[in-house]
Amino acid sequence: MRVLTVRQPWAWAIIHGGKDVENRSRNIAGDYRGPLAIHAGAHFNATEIHTALEQFPPLNPESRERLIAIGALPRLGGDPLHVGAIIGVVDLTGVHHDSDSMVCIDTDHGLTDDGHYLSCSEWAEADAHHLVLNNPRALATLIPHKGGLGLRKVDSELEARIWAEVA
């Protein structure tokens, strides 16, 4: 198992909001595919959260409403958007660059009228590497953890704690 630090509210969106792609400037996963613990980074600021909330794609209106309902917008320093903890697990099933052709993973995506490929997800950004995430599972109890850069290996003790908390 590996762990990836993601800033809020994007960590929440991966586990609870249908965010199926994490955008990175380079392929940080290499050839790793498999379980990926999502760590909510310890640092964020109110402006970043408000800006991010405006950028949530209209994939699932329920997800946006849930984010607002749990108080993420008005209570930035409160309990709803946990930071500094592992909050869930996803399956990393692929990595590709936005410019790669033939990577569309959804039958609703394909060629545009001018012959360009549509993005693999509404969450995908242009000119970025897309980490394709599936099967999000929230932890029943969050696990405090110090984050870091890139995809990091998890020791066997932490991995056992994570699997014990998968809801």
VOMI-722688 format. One record per residue (C-alpha): residue number from 1; residue in one letter; x, y, z. Coordinates in Angstrom, 3 decimals, decimal comma. Each point is the difference from the previous one (the first is absolute). Example, Ala and Ser with C-alpha at 12.3 -4.5 7.8 and 13.67 -1.06 7.14 Angstrom:
{k->1; r->A; east->12,300; north->-4,500; up->7,800}
{k->2; r->S; east->1,370; north->3,440; up->-0,660}
This chain:
{k->1; r->M; east->0,000; north->0,000; up->0,000}
{k->2; r->R; east->1,061; north->3,573; up->-0,686}
{k->3; r->V; east->-1,176; north->3,306; up->1,458}
{k->4; r->L; east->-0,585; north->3,283; up->-1,826}
{k->5; r->T; east->-0,385; north->3,388; up->1,673}
{k->6; r->V; east->-2,756; north->2,106; up->-1,543}
{k->7; r->R; east->-1,112; north->3,452; up->1,155}
{k->8; r->Q; east->-3,530; north->0,618; up->1,146}
{k->9; r->P; east->-2,641; north->0,151; up->-1,350}
{k->10; r->W; east->1,405; north->-2,262; up->-2,716}
{k->11; r->A; east->0,722; north->-2,849; up->2,434}
{k->12; r->W; east->-3,643; north->0,112; up->1,114}
{k->13; r->A; east->-1,131; north->0,079; up->-3,635}
{k->14; r->I; east->2,025; north->-3,134; up->-0,796}
{k->15; r->I; east->-1,522; north->-1,993; up->2,855}
{k->16; r->H; east->-3,522; north->1,475; up->0,130}
{k->17; r->G; east->-0,615; north->2,219; up->-3,019}
{k->18; r->G; east->0,599; north->-2,133; up->-3,079}
{k->19; r->K; east->3,413; north->1,441; up->-0,924}
{k->20; r->D; east->1,450; north->-2,826; up->-2,093}
{k->21; r->V; east->3,187; north->1,674; up->-1,227}
{k->22; r->E; east->2,854; north->1,648; up->1,901}
{k->23; r->N; east->1,943; north->2,449; up->-2,162}
{k->24; r->R; east->3,766; north->0,262; up->0,330}
{k->25; r->S; east->2,699; north->1,728; up->-2,032}
{k->26; r->R; east->1,904; north->-3,280; up->-0,388}
{k->27; r->N; east->-0,657; north->-3,720; up->0,312}
{k->28; r->I; east->0,656; north->-0,472; up->3,707}
{k->29; r->A; east->-1,383; north->-3,553; up->-0,039}
{k->30; r->G; east->2,463; north->-1,544; up->-2,427}
{k->31; r->D; east->-1,256; north->-3,521; up->-0,715}
{k->32; r->Y; east->-1,714; north->-0,419; up->3,394}
{k->33; r->R; east->-3,651; north->-1,069; up->-0,153}
{k->34; r->G; east->-1,960; north->-1,056; up->3,043}
{k->35; r->P; east->-1,381; north->1,307; up->3,289}
{k->36; r->L; east->0,749; north->3,617; up->0,772}
{k->37; r->A; east->-0,650; north->1,597; up->3,385}
{k->38; r->I; east->-1,170; north->3,603; up->-0,281}
{k->39; r->H; east->1,604; north->2,315; up->2,537}
{k->40; r->A; east->-1,631; north->3,408; up->0,514}
{k->41; r->G; east->2,893; north->2,438; up->0,115}
{k->42; r->A; east->0,485; north->2,145; up->3,075}
{k->43; r->H; east->0,266; north->3,315; up->-1,826}
{k->44; r->F; east->-2,725; north->1,957; up->-1,767}
{k->45; r->N; east->-1,424; north->3,475; up->0,133}
{k->46; r->A; east->-3,521; north->1,372; up->-0,131}
{k->47; r->T; east->0,466; north->1,679; up->-3,368}
{k->48; r->E; east->1,177; north->-3,272; up->-1,554}
{k->49; r->I; east->-2,998; north->-1,886; up->1,393}
{k->50; r->H; east->-2,512; north->2,580; up->-1,256}
{k->51; r->T; east->1,654; north->0,068; up->-3,430}
{k->52; r->A; east->0,021; north->-3,798; up->-0,187}
{k->53; r->L; east->-3,672; north->-0,207; up->0,918}
{k->54; r->E; east->-0,800; north->2,174; up->-2,993}
{k->55; r->Q; east->2,010; north->-2,345; up->-2,236}
{k->56; r->F; east->-1,788; north->-3,219; up->0,983}
{k->57; r->P; east->-1,354; north->-1,320; up->-3,290}
{k->58; r->P; east->-3,717; north->-0,585; up->-0,276}
{k->59; r->L; east->0,492; north->-3,766; up->-0,131}
{k->60; r->N; east->-2,183; north->-0,699; up->2,946}
{k->61; r->P; east->-2,070; north->2,834; up->1,454}
{k->62; r->E; east->-0,618; north->-2,127; up->3,095}
{k->63; r->S; east->3,734; north->-0,053; up->0,759}
{k->64; r->R; east->0,257; north->3,777; up->-0,121}
{k->65; r->E; east->-3,067; north->0,324; up->2,212}
{k->66; r->R; east->1,464; north->-2,538; up->2,451}
{k->67; r->L; east->3,219; north->2,011; up->0,175}
{k->68; r->I; east->-1,924; north->3,146; up->0,829}
{k->69; r->A; east->-2,375; north->-1,849; up->2,348}
{k->70; r->I; east->2,794; north->-1,390; up->2,147}
{k->71; r->G; east->1,235; north->3,533; up->0,503}
{k->72; r->A; east->3,185; north->-0,058; up->-2,041}
{k->73; r->L; east->-0,697; north->3,440; up->-1,394}
{k->74; r->P; east->-1,004; north->1,929; up->3,138}
{k->75; r->R; east->2,046; north->-1,978; up->2,555}
{k->76; r->L; east->3,423; north->-0,234; up->-1,590}
{k->77; r->G; east->1,808; north->-0,424; up->3,300}
{k->78; r->G; east->-2,485; north->-2,506; up->1,356}
{k->79; r->D; east->-0,473; north->-3,721; up->-0,154}
{k->80; r->P; east->-1,437; north->-0,551; up->-3,510}
{k->81; r->L; east->3,174; north->0,265; up->-2,069}
{k->82; r->H; east->2,495; north->-2,031; up->1,962}
{k->83; r->V; east->3,674; north->0,745; up->-0,502}
{k->84; r->G; east->3,161; north->-1,815; up->0,971}
{k->85; r->A; east->-1,628; north->-3,434; up->-0,164}
{k->86; r->I; east->-0,583; north->-2,955; up->-2,284}
{k->87; r->I; east->-3,696; north->0,213; up->-0,860}
{k->88; r->G; east->-0,532; north->-2,852; up->-2,447}
{k->89; r->V; east->1,273; north->-2,439; up->-2,609}
{k->90; r->V; east->-0,456; north->-0,144; up->-3,775}
{k->91; r->D; east->1,304; north->-2,286; up->-2,711}
{k->92; r->L; east->2,549; north->1,587; up->-2,324}
{k->93; r->T; east->-0,862; north->-1,712; up->-3,283}
{k->94; r->G; east->1,918; north->2,035; up->-2,543}
{k->95; r->V; east->2,097; north->3,031; up->-0,826}
{k->96; r->H; east->0,158; north->1,887; up->-3,262}
{k->97; r->H; east->0,798; north->3,456; up->-1,306}
{k->98; r->D; east->-2,820; north->2,180; up->-1,242}
{k->99; r->S; east->1,585; north->0,064; up->-3,458}
{k->100; r->D; east->-0,005; north->-3,795; up->-0,326}
{k->101; r->S; east->-2,548; north->-1,307; up->-2,460}
{k->102; r->M; east->-2,128; north->-3,096; up->0,471}
{k->103; r->V; east->-0,095; north->0,344; up->3,787}
{k->104; r->C; east->-3,661; north->0,824; up->0,376}
{k->105; r->I; east->-1,367; north->-2,256; up->2,715}
{k->106; r->D; east->-3,660; north->0,867; up->-0,356}
{k->107; r->T; east->-2,178; north->-0,769; up->-3,005}
{k->108; r->D; east->-1,484; north->3,499; up->0,225}
{k->109; r->H; east->3,391; north->1,424; up->-0,938}
{k->110; r->G; east->1,571; north->-0,252; up->-3,418}
{k->111; r->L; east->0,883; north->2,094; up->-3,021}
{k->112; r->T; east->-1,290; north->3,530; up->-0,395}
{k->113; r->D; east->-1,166; north->1,290; up->-3,367}
{k->114; r->D; east->3,492; north->1,337; up->-0,730}
{k->115; r->G; east->1,687; north->-3,337; up->0,780}
{k->116; r->H; east->1,346; north->0,764; up->3,472}
{k->117; r->Y; east->-0,517; north->-2,353; up->2,909}
{k->118; r->L; east->-2,154; north->1,133; up->2,855}
{k->119; r->S; east->1,392; north->-0,251; up->3,466}
{k->120; r->C; east->-0,374; north->-3,236; up->1,945}
{k->121; r->S; east->-1,889; north->1,790; up->2,794}
{k->122; r->E; east->-1,625; north->3,319; up->0,760}
{k->123; r->W; east->2,525; north->0,242; up->2,832}
{k->124; r->A; east->2,957; north->-0,294; up->-2,389}
{k->125; r->E; east->2,079; north->3,075; up->-0,766}
{k->126; r->A; east->1,702; north->0,772; up->-3,284}
{k->127; r->D; east->3,752; north->-0,521; up->-0,312}
{k->128; r->A; east->0,191; north->-2,157; up->3,132}
{k->129; r->H; east->0,570; north->-3,605; up->0,935}
{k->130; r->H; east->-3,239; north->-1,629; up->1,114}
{k->131; r->L; east->0,083; north->-2,539; up->2,807}
{k->132; r->V; east->-3,160; north->-2,039; up->-0,608}
{k->133; r->L; east->-1,724; north->-0,834; up->3,288}
{k->134; r->N; east->-2,803; north->-2,501; up->0,630}
{k->135; r->N; east->-1,884; north->-1,638; up->2,848}
{k->136; r->P; east->0,291; north->2,665; up->2,737}
{k->137; r->R; east->-0,401; north->-1,292; up->3,571}
{k->138; r->A; east->-0,138; north->2,325; up->3,000}
{k->139; r->L; east->1,682; north->-0,935; up->3,263}
{k->140; r->A; east->-2,296; north->-0,509; up->2,984}
{k->141; r->T; east->2,596; north->1,736; up->2,197}
{k->142; r->L; east->2,530; north->2,388; up->-1,479}
{k->143; r->I; east->3,681; north->-0,784; up->0,501}
{k->144; r->P; east->2,232; north->2,985; up->0,835}
{k->145; r->H; east->2,985; north->-0,056; up->-2,311}
{k->146; r->K; east->2,771; north->2,297; up->-1,143}
{k->147; r->G; east->-0,182; north->0,647; up->-3,720}
{k->148; r->G; east->2,677; north->0,362; up->-2,593}
{k->149; r->L; east->0,666; north->0,388; up->-3,693}
{k->150; r->G; east->-0,698; north->-2,671; up->-2,597}
{k->151; r->L; east->-1,300; north->-3,530; up->0,455}
{k->152; r->R; east->1,553; north->-1,495; up->3,095}
{k->153; r->K; east->0,088; north->-3,604; up->1,189}
{k->154; r->V; east->-1,971; north->-0,850; up->3,111}
{k->155; r->D; east->1,581; north->-2,243; up->2,634}
{k->156; r->S; east->-1,845; north->-3,200; up->0,904}
{k->157; r->E; east->-1,210; north->1,326; up->3,373}
{k->158; r->L; east->-1,615; north->3,085; up->-1,534}
{k->159; r->E; east->-1,445; north->-2,049; up->-2,853}
{k->160; r->A; east->-1,658; north->-2,359; up->2,493}
{k->161; r->R; east->-1,469; north->2,998; up->1,872}
{k->162; r->I; east->-1,345; north->1,447; up->-3,251}
{k->163; r->W; east->-1,675; north->-3,257; up->-1,090}
{k->164; r->A; east->-1,494; north->-0,417; up->3,482}
{k->165; r->E; east->-1,692; north->3,411; up->-0,388}
{k->166; r->V; east->-1,343; north->-0,403; up->-3,551}
{k->167; r->A; east->-3,757; north->0,428; up->0,316}
